[in-house]
Amino acid sequence: MEIGGRFGRLYTWLDWPVRLVGLNLLWILGVLAGLVVAGLAPSTHALYALQRAYLLGRSPRMWRDFWSQWRAHLPASQPALGVPLLTVWVLLFYLLAARGTPLAPGLAVLLFLYLATLLQLPAVLAHLDVGPVRAWRITIVLAWKRPGTTLGAALLAAALVAGAWFLTPAALPFFVPALPALLGTLAARRTLPGDRVVSRADRSRPRGSRGWRRSGRRIR
């Protein structure tokens, strides 16, 4: 039975907490299945792909489609997502090393801007079939085309994670990174092209978002 009108929208929004918990637990399982280092990238790709499917009004089968995406992107996601995600730890190391020095504020700002951009990178990869370098170029252009949206999503994600850390740390395994990923997906959708099926062969159009092709396997 379908529920329409305002009650239908309310029902849809009330569905999201359960989805986020399920997706987050699957993300943790995916990371562990790849022995952490190799599992981080495909799990993140699958997380964003399923969130995008839900936002498009599709009805993915969470368990099946998560692992389908995980297996399909296990090799390819390593340079595209694995390296950028591991770079966060490198920047954190330098930030901690520079603590108490004049370089610390600049490194903190650099890390925040990097994370704000990185929050939308998996959404671009889940939507478009492009290589790692091109994905970064597209993400930077789209993210900072609307700096208010990008900074707002990053600040809200940081506030929610910090609030959970200090108030209810037991909630972190159930909503992080799924909740920040949802904010990144919503921010990226404001500038990403429509849901058109195209492929990597469409590289002849370097500017703008028109003509880019949608990524990977379709989630129904």
MODELLER restraints for C-alpha pairs under 7 A, 6 or more apart:
rsr = mdl.restraints
at = mdl.atoms
rsr.add(forms.Gaussian(group=physical.xy_distance, feature=features.Distance(at['CA:20:A'], at['CA:175:A']), mean=6.09, stdev=0.5))
rsr.add(forms.Gaussian(group=physical.xy_distance, feature=features.Distance(at['CA:20:A'], at['CA:178:A']), mean=5.68, stdev=0.5))
rsr.add(forms.Gaussian(group=physical.xy_distance, feature=features.Distance(at['CA:20:A'], at['CA:179:A']), mean=6.65, stdev=0.5))
rsr.add(forms.Gaussian(group=physical.xy_distance, feature=features.Distance(at['CA:21:A'], at['CA:174:A']), mean=4.86, stdev=0.5))
rsr.add(forms.Gaussian(group=physical.xy_distance, feature=features.Distance(at['CA:21:A'], at['CA:175:A']), mean=5.82, stdev=0.5))
rsr.add(forms.Gaussian(group=physical.xy_distance, feature=features.Distance(at['CA:23:A'], at['CA:47:A']), mean=6.42, stdev=0.5))
rsr.add(forms.Gaussian(group=physical.xy_distance, feature=features.Distance(at['CA:23:A'], at['CA:178:A']), mean=6.54, stdev=0.5))
rsr.add(forms.Gaussian(group=physical.xy_distance, feature=features.Distance(at['CA:24:A'], at['CA:174:A']), mean=5.70, stdev=0.5))
rsr.add(forms.Gaussian(group=physical.xy_distance, feature=features.Distance(at['CA:24:A'], at['CA:175:A']), mean=5.98, stdev=0.5))
rsr.add(forms.Gaussian(group=physical.xy_distance, feature=features.Distance(at['CA:24:A'], at['CA:176:A']), mean=6.60, stdev=0.5))
rsr.add(forms.Gaussian(group=physical.xy_distance, feature=features.Distance(at['CA:24:A'], at['CA:177:A']), mean=6.65, stdev=0.5))
rsr.add(forms.Gaussian(group=physical.xy_distance, feature=features.Distance(at['CA:24:A'], at['CA:178:A']), mean=5.29, stdev=0.5))
rsr.add(forms.Gaussian(group=physical.xy_distance, feature=features.Distance(at['CA:25:A'], at['CA:174:A']), mean=6.48, stdev=0.5))
rsr.add(forms.Gaussian(group=physical.xy_distance, feature=features.Distance(at['CA:27:A'], at['CA:43:A']), mean=5.23, stdev=0.5))
rsr.add(forms.Gaussian(group=physical.xy_distance, feature=features.Distance(at['CA:27:A'], at['CA:44:A']), mean=6.85, stdev=0.5))
rsr.add(forms.Gaussian(group=physical.xy_distance, feature=features.Distance(at['CA:27:A'], at['CA:47:A']), mean=6.59, stdev=0.5))
rsr.add(forms.Gaussian(group=physical.xy_distance, feature=features.Distance(at['CA:30:A'], at['CA:39:A']), mean=5.74, stdev=0.5))
rsr.add(forms.Gaussian(group=physical.xy_distance, feature=features.Distance(at['CA:30:A'], at['CA:43:A']), mean=5.19, stdev=0.5))
rsr.add(forms.Gaussian(group=physical.xy_distance, feature=features.Distance(at['CA:31:A'], at['CA:39:A']), mean=4.02, stdev=0.5))
rsr.add(forms.Gaussian(group=physical.xy_distance, feature=features.Distance(at['CA:31:A'], at['CA:40:A']), mean=4.93, stdev=0.5))
rsr.add(forms.Gaussian(group=physical.xy_distance, feature=features.Distance(at['CA:31:A'], at['CA:43:A']), mean=6.05, stdev=0.5))
rsr.add(forms.Gaussian(group=physical.xy_distance, feature=features.Distance(at['CA:32:A'], at['CA:39:A']), mean=6.43, stdev=0.5))
rsr.add(forms.Gaussian(group=physical.xy_distance, feature=features.Distance(at['CA:33:A'], at['CA:39:A']), mean=6.17, stdev=0.5))
rsr.add(forms.Gaussian(group=physical.xy_distance, feature=features.Distance(at['CA:40:A'], at['CA:82:A']), mean=6.57, stdev=0.5))
rsr.add(forms.Gaussian(group=physical.xy_distance, feature=features.Distance(at['CA:41:A'], at['CA:77:A']), mean=5.54, stdev=0.5))
rsr.add(forms.Gaussian(group=physical.xy_distance, feature=features.Distance(at['CA:41:A'], at['CA:78:A']), mean=5.79, stdev=0.5))
rsr.add(forms.Gaussian(group=physical.xy_distance, feature=features.Distance(at['CA:41:A'], at['CA:81:A']), mean=5.20, stdev=0.5))
rsr.add(forms.Gaussian(group=physical.xy_distance, feature=features.Distance(at['CA:41:A'], at['CA:82:A']), mean=4.73, stdev=0.5))
rsr.add(forms.Gaussian(group=physical.xy_distance, feature=features.Distance(at['CA:42:A'], at['CA:70:A']), mean=4.91, stdev=0.5))
rsr.add(forms.Gaussian(group=physical.xy_distance, feature=features.Distance(at['CA:42:A'], at['CA:73:A']), mean=5.58, stdev=0.5))
rsr.add(forms.Gaussian(group=physical.xy_distance, feature=features.Distance(at['CA:42:A'], at['CA:74:A']), mean=5.04, stdev=0.5))
rsr.add(forms.Gaussian(group=physical.xy_distance, feature=features.Distance(at['CA:42:A'], at['CA:77:A']), mean=5.78, stdev=0.5))
rsr.add(forms.Gaussian(group=physical.xy_distance, feature=features.Distance(at['CA:43:A'], at['CA:70:A']), mean=5.86, stdev=0.5))
rsr.add(forms.Gaussian(group=physical.xy_distance, feature=features.Distance(at['CA:45:A'], at['CA:122:A']), mean=5.84, stdev=0.5))
rsr.add(forms.Gaussian(group=physical.xy_distance, feature=features.Distance(at['CA:45:A'], at['CA:126:A']), mean=6.45, stdev=0.5))
rsr.add(forms.Gaussian(group=physical.xy_distance, feature=features.Distance(at['CA:46:A'], at['CA:66:A']), mean=5.44, stdev=0.5))
rsr.add(forms.Gaussian(group=physical.xy_distance, feature=features.Distance(at['CA:46:A'], at['CA:69:A']), mean=5.14, stdev=0.5))
rsr.add(forms.Gaussian(group=physical.xy_distance, feature=features.Distance(at['CA:46:A'], at['CA:70:A']), mean=5.61, stdev=0.5))
rsr.add(forms.Gaussian(group=physical.xy_distance, feature=features.Distance(at['CA:48:A'], at['CA:122:A']), mean=6.32, stdev=0.5))
rsr.add(forms.Gaussian(group=physical.xy_distance, feature=features.Distance(at['CA:48:A'], at['CA:123:A']), mean=5.86, stdev=0.5))
rsr.add(forms.Gaussian(group=physical.xy_distance, feature=features.Distance(at['CA:48:A'], at['CA:126:A']), mean=6.49, stdev=0.5))
rsr.add(forms.Gaussian(group=physical.xy_distance, feature=features.Distance(at['CA:48:A'], at['CA:181:A']), mean=6.57, stdev=0.5))
rsr.add(forms.Gaussian(group=physical.xy_distance, feature=features.Distance(at['CA:48:A'], at['CA:185:A']), mean=6.97, stdev=0.5))
rsr.add(forms.Gaussian(group=physical.xy_distance, feature=features.Distance(at['CA:49:A'], at['CA:126:A']), mean=5.24, stdev=0.5))
rsr.add(forms.Gaussian(group=physical.xy_distance, feature=features.Distance(at['CA:50:A'], at['CA:60:A']), mean=6.97, stdev=0.5))
rsr.add(forms.Gaussian(group=physical.xy_distance, feature=features.Distance(at['CA:50:A'], at['CA:66:A']), mean=6.96, stdev=0.5))
rsr.add(forms.Gaussian(group=physical.xy_distance, feature=features.Distance(at['CA:51:A'], at['CA:182:A']), mean=6.68, stdev=0.5))
rsr.add(forms.Gaussian(group=physical.xy_distance, feature=features.Distance(at['CA:52:A'], at['CA:185:A']), mean=6.90, stdev=0.5))
rsr.add(forms.Gaussian(group=physical.xy_distance, feature=features.Distance(at['CA:53:A'], at['CA:60:A']), mean=6.77, stdev=0.5))
rsr.add(forms.Gaussian(group=physical.xy_distance, feature=features.Distance(at['CA:53:A'], at['CA:219:A']), mean=6.36, stdev=0.5))
rsr.add(forms.Gaussian(group=physical.xy_distance, feature=features.Distance(at['CA:58:A'], at['CA:220:A']), mean=5.70, stdev=0.5))
rsr.add(forms.Gaussian(group=physical.xy_distance, feature=features.Distance(at['CA:59:A'], at['CA:220:A']), mean=6.07, stdev=0.5))
rsr.add(forms.Gaussian(group=physical.xy_distance, feature=features.Distance(at['CA:60:A'], at['CA:219:A']), mean=6.02, stdev=0.5))
rsr.add(forms.Gaussian(group=physical.xy_distance, feature=features.Distance(at['CA:60:A'], at['CA:220:A']), mean=5.63, stdev=0.5))
rsr.add(forms.Gaussian(group=physical.xy_distance, feature=features.Distance(at['CA:65:A'], at['CA:219:A']), mean=6.94, stdev=0.5))
rsr.add(forms.Gaussian(group=physical.xy_distance, feature=features.Distance(at['CA:79:A'], at['CA:132:A']), mean=6.55, stdev=0.5))
rsr.add(forms.Gaussian(group=physical.xy_distance, feature=features.Distance(at['CA:80:A'], at['CA:132:A']), mean=4.36, stdev=0.5))
rsr.add(forms.Gaussian(group=physical.xy_distance, feature=features.Distance(at['CA:91:A'], at['CA:111:A']), mean=6.50, stdev=0.5))
rsr.add(forms.Gaussian(group=physical.xy_distance, feature=features.Distance(at['CA:95:A'], at['CA:104:A']), mean=6.04, stdev=0.5))
rsr.add(forms.Gaussian(group=physical.xy_distance, feature=features.Distance(at['CA:95:A'], at['CA:107:A']), mean=5.88, stdev=0.5))
rsr.add(forms.Gaussian(group=physical.xy_distance, feature=features.Distance(at['CA:95:A'], at['CA:108:A']), mean=6.63, stdev=0.5))
rsr.add(forms.Gaussian(group=physical.xy_distance, feature=features.Distance(at['CA:98:A'], at['CA:104:A']), mean=5.25, stdev=0.5))
rsr.add(forms.Gaussian(group=physical.xy_distance, feature=features.Distance(at['CA:116:A'], at['CA:150:A']), mean=6.32, stdev=0.5))
rsr.add(forms.Gaussian(group=physical.xy_distance, feature=features.Distance(at['CA:116:A'], at['CA:151:A']), mean=6.47, stdev=0.5))
rsr.add(forms.Gaussian(group=physical.xy_distance, feature=features.Distance(at['CA:116:A'], at['CA:154:A']), mean=5.09, stdev=0.5))
rsr.add(forms.Gaussian(group=physical.xy_distance, feature=features.Distance(at['CA:117:A'], at['CA:139:A']), mean=6.96, stdev=0.5))
rsr.add(forms.Gaussian(group=physical.xy_distance, feature=features.Distance(at['CA:117:A'], at['CA:140:A']), mean=6.53, stdev=0.5))
rsr.add(forms.Gaussian(group=physical.xy_distance, feature=features.Distance(at['CA:117:A'], at['CA:143:A']), mean=6.31, stdev=0.5))
rsr.add(forms.Gaussian(group=physical.xy_distance, feature=features.Distance(at['CA:119:A'], at['CA:181:A']), mean=6.62, stdev=0.5))
rsr.add(forms.Gaussian(group=physical.xy_distance, feature=features.Distance(at['CA:119:A'], at['CA:184:A']), mean=5.06, stdev=0.5))
rsr.add(forms.Gaussian(group=physical.xy_distance, feature=features.Distance(at['CA:120:A'], at['CA:139:A']), mean=6.67, stdev=0.5))
rsr.add(forms.Gaussian(group=physical.xy_distance, feature=features.Distance(at['CA:120:A'], at['CA:184:A']), mean=4.88, stdev=0.5))
rsr.add(forms.Gaussian(group=physical.xy_distance, feature=features.Distance(at['CA:120:A'], at['CA:185:A']), mean=6.29, stdev=0.5))
rsr.add(forms.Gaussian(group=physical.xy_distance, feature=features.Distance(at['CA:120:A'], at['CA:188:A']), mean=5.74, stdev=0.5))
rsr.add(forms.Gaussian(group=physical.xy_distance, feature=features.Distance(at['CA:121:A'], at['CA:136:A']), mean=6.83, stdev=0.5))
rsr.add(forms.Gaussian(group=physical.xy_distance, feature=features.Distance(at['CA:121:A'], at['CA:139:A']), mean=5.68, stdev=0.5))
rsr.add(forms.Gaussian(group=physical.xy_distance, feature=features.Distance(at['CA:123:A'], at['CA:185:A']), mean=5.42, stdev=0.5))
rsr.add(forms.Gaussian(group=physical.xy_distance, feature=features.Distance(at['CA:123:A'], at['CA:188:A']), mean=6.48, stdev=0.5))
rsr.add(forms.Gaussian(group=physical.xy_distance, feature=features.Distance(at['CA:124:A'], at['CA:135:A']), mean=6.69, stdev=0.5))
rsr.add(forms.Gaussian(group=physical.xy_distance, feature=features.Distance(at['CA:124:A'], at['CA:139:A']), mean=6.50, stdev=0.5))
rsr.add(forms.Gaussian(group=physical.xy_distance, feature=features.Distance(at['CA:125:A'], at['CA:135:A']), mean=6.53, stdev=0.5))
rsr.add(forms.Gaussian(group=physical.xy_distance, feature=features.Distance(at['CA:125:A'], at['CA:215:A']), mean=6.77, stdev=0.5))
rsr.add(forms.Gaussian(group=physical.xy_distance, feature=features.Distance(at['CA:126:A'], at['CA:215:A']), mean=5.74, stdev=0.5))
rsr.add(forms.Gaussian(group=physical.xy_distance, feature=features.Distance(at['CA:127:A'], at['CA:214:A']), mean=4.99, stdev=0.5))
rsr.add(forms.Gaussian(group=physical.xy_distance, feature=features.Distance(at['CA:127:A'], at['CA:215:A']), mean=4.98, stdev=0.5))
rsr.add(forms.Gaussian(group=physical.xy_distance, feature=features.Distance(at['CA:128:A'], at['CA:212:A']), mean=6.49, stdev=0.5))
rsr.add(forms.Gaussian(group=physical.xy_distance, feature=features.Distance(at['CA:128:A'], at['CA:213:A']), mean=5.25, stdev=0.5))
rsr.add(forms.Gaussian(group=physical.xy_distance, feature=features.Distance(at['CA:128:A'], at['CA:214:A']), mean=4.14, stdev=0.5))
rsr.add(forms.Gaussian(group=physical.xy_distance, feature=features.Distance(at['CA:128:A'], at['CA:215:A']), mean=4.21, stdev=0.5))
rsr.add(forms.Gaussian(group=physical.xy_distance, feature=features.Distance(at['CA:129:A'], at['CA:199:A']), mean=5.77, stdev=0.5))
rsr.add(forms.Gaussian(group=physical.xy_distance, feature=features.Distance(at['CA:129:A'], at['CA:200:A']), mean=5.23, stdev=0.5))
rsr.add(forms.Gaussian(group=physical.xy_distance, feature=features.Distance(at['CA:129:A'], at['CA:213:A']), mean=5.75, stdev=0.5))
rsr.add(forms.Gaussian(group=physical.xy_distance, feature=features.Distance(at['CA:129:A'], at['CA:214:A']), mean=5.55, stdev=0.5))
rsr.add(forms.Gaussian(group=physical.xy_distance, feature=features.Distance(at['CA:129:A'], at['CA:215:A']), mean=3.97, stdev=0.5))
rsr.add(forms.Gaussian(group=physical.xy_distance, feature=features.Distance(at['CA:129:A'], at['CA:216:A']), mean=6.46, stdev=0.5))
rsr.add(forms.Gaussian(group=physical.xy_distance, feature=features.Distance(at['CA:130:A'], at['CA:200:A']), mean=5.75, stdev=0.5))
rsr.add(forms.Gaussian(group=physical.xy_distance, feature=features.Distance(at['CA:142:A'], at['CA:191:A']), mean=6.01, stdev=0.5))
rsr.add(forms.Gaussian(group=physical.xy_distance, feature=features.Distance(at['CA:143:A'], at['CA:150:A']), mean=5.79, stdev=0.5))
rsr.add(forms.Gaussian(group=physical.xy_distance, feature=features.Distance(at['CA:143:A'], at['CA:188:A']), mean=6.87, stdev=0.5))
rsr.add(forms.Gaussian(group=physical.xy_distance, feature=features.Distance(at['CA:144:A'], at['CA:150:A']), mean=6.86, stdev=0.5))
rsr.add(forms.Gaussian(group=physical.xy_distance, feature=features.Distance(at['CA:149:A'], at['CA:187:A']), mean=6.09, stdev=0.5))
rsr.add(forms.Gaussian(group=physical.xy_distance, feature=features.Distance(at['CA:150:A'], at['CA:187:A']), mean=6.34, stdev=0.5))
rsr.add(forms.Gaussian(group=physical.xy_distance, feature=features.Distance(at['CA:153:A'], at['CA:183:A']), mean=5.71, stdev=0.5))
rsr.add(forms.Gaussian(group=physical.xy_distance, feature=features.Distance(at['CA:153:A'], at['CA:184:A']), mean=6.46, stdev=0.5))
rsr.add(forms.Gaussian(group=physical.xy_distance, feature=features.Distance(at['CA:153:A'], at['CA:187:A']), mean=6.63, stdev=0.5))
rsr.add(forms.Gaussian(group=physical.xy_distance, feature=features.Distance(at['CA:157:A'], at['CA:180:A']), mean=5.07, stdev=0.5))
rsr.add(forms.Gaussian(group=physical.xy_distance, feature=features.Distance(at['CA:164:A'], at['CA:171:A']), mean=6.65, stdev=0.5))
rsr.add(forms.Gaussian(group=physical.xy_distance, feature=features.Distance(at['CA:164:A'], at['CA:172:A']), mean=6.52, stdev=0.5))
rsr.add(forms.Gaussian(group=physical.xy_distance, feature=features.Distance(at['CA:192:A'], at['CA:209:A']), mean=6.86, stdev=0.5))
rsr.add(forms.Gaussian(group=physical.xy_distance, feature=features.Distance(at['CA:193:A'], at['CA:209:A']), mean=5.87, stdev=0.5))
rsr.add(forms.Gaussian(group=physical.xy_distance, feature=features.Distance(at['CA:193:A'], at['CA:210:A']), mean=6.46, stdev=0.5))
rsr.add(forms.Gaussian(group=physical.xy_distance, feature=features.Distance(at['CA:195:A'], at['CA:214:A']), mean=6.84, stdev=0.5))
rsr.add(forms.Gaussian(group=physical.xy_distance, feature=features.Distance(at['CA:196:A'], at['CA:213:A']), mean=6.73, stdev=0.5))
rsr.add(forms.Gaussian(group=physical.xy_distance, feature=features.Distance(at['CA:196:A'], at['CA:214:A']), mean=6.02, stdev=0.5))
rsr.add(forms.Gaussian(group=physical.xy_distance, feature=features.Distance(at['CA:197:A'], at['CA:213:A']), mean=5.91, stdev=0.5))
rsr.add(forms.Gaussian(group=physical.xy_distance, feature=features.Distance(at['CA:197:A'], at['CA:214:A']), mean=5.06, stdev=0.5))
rsr.add(forms.Gaussian(group=physical.xy_distance, feature=features.Distance(at['CA:198:A'], at['CA:212:A']), mean=6.86, stdev=0.5))
rsr.add(forms.Gaussian(group=physical.xy_distance, feature=features.Distance(at['CA:198:A'], at['CA:213:A']), mean=3.77, stdev=0.5))
rsr.add(forms.Gaussian(group=physical.xy_distance, feature=features.Distance(at['CA:198:A'], at['CA:214:A']), mean=5.32, stdev=0.5))
rsr.add(forms.Gaussian(group=physical.xy_distance, feature=features.Distance(at['CA:199:A'], at['CA:213:A']), mean=4.61, stdev=0.5))
rsr.add(forms.Gaussian(group=physical.xy_distance, feature=features.Distance(at['CA:199:A'], at['CA:214:A']), mean=6.30, stdev=0.5))
rsr.add(forms.Gaussian(group=physical.xy_distance, feature=features.Distance(at['CA:199:A'], at['CA:215:A']), mean=6.95, stdev=0.5))
rsr.add(forms.Gaussian(group=physical.xy_distance, feature=features.Distance(at['CA:200:A'], at['CA:213:A']), mean=6.39, stdev=0.5))
rsr.add(forms.Gaussian(group=physical.xy_distance, feature=features.Distance(at['CA:202:A'], at['CA:211:A']), mean=6.68, stdev=0.5))
rsr.add(forms.Gaussian(group=physical.xy_distance, feature=features.Distance(at['CA:202:A'], at['CA:212:A']), mean=6.27, stdev=0.5))
rsr.add(forms.Gaussian(group=physical.xy_distance, feature=features.Distance(at['CA:202:A'], at['CA:213:A']), mean=6.66, stdev=0.5))
rsr.add(forms.Gaussian(group=physical.xy_distance, feature=features.Distance(at['CA:205:A'], at['CA:211:A']), mean=6.76, stdev=0.5))
